[in-house]
């Protein structure tokens, strides 16, 4: 039999030349990029928060590197960062073997990086990316659009439900038109039936009143909207909702539903089969109660004939009588 050979495994042996901890970090590791970038940043704003005298402090650049790299690796707990500084070779190298506790890390984040100082670091990152040609500052986009999620189980639009909500909307629109006629002295011909064309004509009349009376619309907290502005905004909401219902019904067509993720898909209609009394098969019933089993040392049932066997015999007797 061939002898099995193992690699040398010695835990408590000393090396003649201690290895550099940086040798354990690959050259293309992201932590080296974070280290190189932050080395070139101006942290004078953070340094200005320190007061002279007293004992020595951990270097703010070291703490900043630890916090930034921890954030990049989805670590946000100060206790977790302190633990990594003792266990993780990457954090050991990044901190130069410094081991601040979680209180020091949290105090650095809440006091030294407050009042816009961390935002200043972020600004320098953006400027660095721009200088390297990685981003353009010609156009900035700030978007707060809310997009309806369609990746859930409620993705089907039901024609019956849309028709019901549309009917309720028409009732609200008729009442709204009557209210506008009373408030603004208008005359809208709609014959008790509201349509999209009727609503657009009403909107045109309301905007005409706005122009004649030179009413300025306001927005935001602390501004009081005029009754005309409230009416126009309500009307715009009704128009938008009516267009949405009309679009849903157009997509459904003759179908009973469609999926938002795949408009060509339709929810399957369950098939109901007509069954007569002759198709039913009688099933005998047994009088069952509480059954107590007895077991031996091998967990086998010892009173099988008195329990399961008796129930089975009763079932078969009932079945034969059918």
C-alpha positions, 0 to 999 in steps of 0.5 A, spaced: 500 500 500 502 506 498 504 511 503 499 517 504 503 524 504 501 530 508 503 537 507 507 540 513 502 543 518 505 546 524 501 552 528 506 554 533 512 554 529 516 561 529 518 564 522 525 566 521 522 572 517 515 574 519 511 575 513 508 582 511 501 582 512 500 585 505 502 579 502 496 576 503 492 581 500 491 580 492 494 585 488 487 586 484 483 586 490 478 591 491 481 593 498 487 596 495 483 600 490 479 603 496 486 604 500 489 608 494 483 612 492 482 615 500 490 616 500 489 622 495 483 625 499 483 631 503 480 630 510 482 636 513 475 637 515 475 631 519 481 633 522 479 639 524 474 636 529 480 633 533 482 637 539 489 637 541 492 635 548 490 628 551 492 621 549 493 619 542 487 618 537 486 613 532 488 616 525 482 619 522 484 616 515 485 609 518 478 609 521 475 612 514 478 607 510 475 601 515 468 605 515 468 606 507 470 599 505 465 596 511 460 599 507 462 597 500 462 589 503 455 591 506 457 591 513 454 597 517 454 594 525 460 598 529 461 591 533 461 587 526 467 592 524 471 591 530 470 584 530 473 584 523 479 588 525 481 582 529 479 576 525 479 578 518 486 579 514 483 584 509 481 589 515 487 588 519 492 590 513 487 596 512 487 598 519 495 597 520 493 592 525 490 598 529 484 595 533 479 600 535 473 598 539 466 599 536 465 605 541 470 608 537 468 607 530 461 609 532 463 615 535 467 617 529 461 616 524 456 620 529 461 626 530 467 626 525 463 624 519 457 629 521 455 636 519 456 634 511 463 631 512 462 625 509 458 628 504 464 632 502 468 625 501 462 623 496 463 629 493 471 628 492 469 621 489 464 624 484 470 629 482 475 623 481 470 619 477 469 625 472 477 627 472 478 620 470 472 620 464 468 615 467 462 619 468 459 626 465 457 632 469 453 635 464 446 632 466 444 630 472 437 626 473 433 626 480 427 622 479 422 620 484 418 616 479 414 611 482 413 605 478 408 599 479 411 592 480 408 587 476 413 581 479 407 579 484 401 574 484 396 580 483 398 582 475 392 580 472 387 585 470 380 583 470 375 585 465 369 585 470 372 589 476 375 594 471 367 595 468 365 595 475 370 601 477 369 605 471 361 605 473 363 608 479 367 613 476 362 615 472 357 616 477 362 621 481 364 624 474 356 626 474 356 629 481 362 633 480 360 636 473 353 638 477 357 641 482 362 645 478 356 648 474 353 650 481 360 653 483 362 656 477 355 658 473 357 653 467 353 649 463 355 643 460 351 639 456 352 631 458 345 629 458 346 625 465 352 621 462 359 623 462 364 621 457 371 623 456 369 628 451 365 631 456 370 632 461 375 635 456 370 640 455 369 642 462 376 642 463 377 647 458 372 652 461 375 651 468 382 653 465 378 659 461 376 661 468 383 661 471 385 665 465 380 671 466 380 671 473 388 671 473 388 665 478 395 663 480 396 655 482 400 654 488 404 648 491 407 645 497 406 646 504 404 652 507 400 654 501 392 654 500 389 652 494 383 655 491 377 652 490 378 652 482 385 649 483 382 643 487 377 642 482 381 642 476 386 637 480 380 633 481 378 633 474 385 631 471 385 625 476 378 623 473 381 624 466 387 620 468 383 614 471 378 614 466 383 613 460 387 607 464 380 604 465 379 605 457 386 602 456 384 596 460 378 594 457 381 595 450 387 590 452 382 585 454 377 585 448 373 579 448 377 576 454 375 576 461 382 578 463 390 579 461 396 579 465 400 586 466 407 582 465 404 579 458 398 582 455 397 576 451 396 572 457 389 570 459 387 567 466 385 560 465 377 559 466 376 553 470 372 548 467 365 546 470 363 539 468 355 537 469 355 531 474 348 527 475 346 523 481 348 517 477 355 519 476 356 519 484 359 513 487 357 511 494 362 511 499 361 507 506 362 510 512 364 507 519 363 509 526 370 511 528 372 513 535 378 514 539 383 508 538 388 506 543 394 502 541 399 498 545 406 497 543 411 492 545 419 493 546 420 494 539 415 499 538 410 494 534 402 494 535 400 488 539 393 489 539 392 490 531 386 485 531 382 489 536 383 496 533 385 496 526 383 489 524 376 491 527 375 497 523 377 494 517 372 488 518 366 493 519 368 497 513 368 491 509 361 489 512 358 496 510 361 496 503 358 489 502 351 491 504 351 497 498 
